Amino acid sequence: MRNRTLADLDRVVALGGGHGLGRVMSSLSPLGPRLTGIVTTTDNGGSTGRIRRSVGGIAWGDMRNCLNQLITEPSLASAMFEYRFSGQGELDGHNLGNLMLRALDHLTVRPLEAINLVRSLLKVDAELIPMSEQPVDLAAIDANGETVHGEVNVDKLTQIPRELRLEPQVPATREALQAIAEANLILIGPGSFFTSLMPLLLMNDLTTALRRSRAHIVYIGNLGKELSVAAASLTLDNKLDMIETRIGRRADAAIVGPKVKVGGSAEEHLIIQSPLEASDVPYRHDRDMLRAAIEEALQKML
């Protein structure tokens, strides 16, 4: 019997934040509705943060970024969704896509309904689900025992925090839990480790679903150095340990670039290590190379 490929899987689920998750989703977009992204919603910076401070709601920036990267048919609707205001007024710096999502959220019963309306407008087949439909922020206990509030401030930490937590502790979106239960393959990353990946793993019901899942779990590492000084100090071994501690089970494999040092308990995992950099933006994954690396991991795990 031949080995299974991505094309044979019924459901692939990817977890992460805007840029990294968007890259994975666009790489695997040929899977169409069999591909699901579960998106971090703790951002409190930029246009997203301004909207949250003004009118509340969940953070839309990472969701908008993923949708942008999944647009395959340029249109007036997609141009509007990607438009960013400039000038000196109150709209300066705001992304129209964020405002559209927030407006639709106000007009619908659930944030997920707003996302599905935009997916339909932009002709995006892959499913996107917010990690939670309730507003939530990231907080940390820093190395000195002080509490640091908000994703922006957590990113500024220069030492690994003693603890990360959500404020408040919120439930995962029920469709996200269902997607994990049905998944054949689960991908975590790439993305800012403390602020894009860990918030998802701070939800107890989501980590329970990951622990119970029969799917293979694959961690995808960053190619560029993290902007966060604290996160940049983490080794692959550290990251896998933190992920596995939260989930309560081992990751099956890790996909990393050729410069990553593989040591410690990371050596006990299946490691797919190969050139993955895009020719135009070296710190972003090349879509074809990334898809090939995921295929390779899938073949070797079976």
C-alpha positions, 0 to 999 in steps of 0.5 A: 500500500502506498504512503498517504500524502496531504491530498489523502487527508480528510482534515489538516488543522494549523494553529498560529498567528497572522504571518506564520499561520497565513503562510502555512495556510496559503502553502496548503490552500489546494486542500480547500475546505479540508484545511482549517486554521485556528487563529490567535486573538490576543493582539492588542497593538496597531490598528487591532489594538486601537479598535479593541480599546475603542469598541471592544471585541476580539483581536482581528489583525491575525485573522485579517492577515490569514485571509489576505494570504489566502486570497487567490482571485484579486478583486475590488473586494480583496483590494478593499479588504487589504486597504490601509488608511494614511494621512493625519486623521483618526483613520490613519494606520487603520486597516479596512479589513479590520474595520470590516470584520469588526462591523460584521461582528457587530451585525452578526450573532457570532464572530465566526459568522463575520469571518465566514461572510468575509471568506465568502466575499473573498472566495476563500475555501479554507476554514478559519476559526478564532481561538476564542469568540470572547475578548482575551488578552495575554499576560505574563509574570516576568523574571522579577515576579512582576505582572506584564499585561498585553501582548505588546508588552510581553513581546518587549520582555528581555528574559523568559517569563516565569509564567504566561496566562490569559486574562480572562481564561476563555473557552475555545471556539467549539468549532476549533475543538471539533476540527482538532477532534477530526484532524489527521494532521495538526501543525503548530507554527511558525510564529512569534513563540510567546505571543502567537503560538503560546496563547492557543496552548493556554486554553485548557479545553484546546490543549485537552483536545490536542492531547486526546487527538489521534492526529500527528502533531508537527511543530514548524519553526521560524526561519528568522530571528524573533524580534522578542529578545526573550523568545529569541533566546529559546532553543528548539529543545526549549520550544518543544518542551514548552509545547509538550508540557502544555499539551501533555503529549509529545510532538511527532515531528519538527520542521526547521531551517538548516541553521537551527541547532538540534540538541537535547531532547529535540534529537528524540523527535523526527526532525525535517531540516532543509532550506525553506526560505522564500527567495523574495523574503528570506525570513518567510517560508517558501510555500512549495518548499514548506509543503514539500517538507510537510509531505516528507514529515507525513511520509516518515511518520506513517 
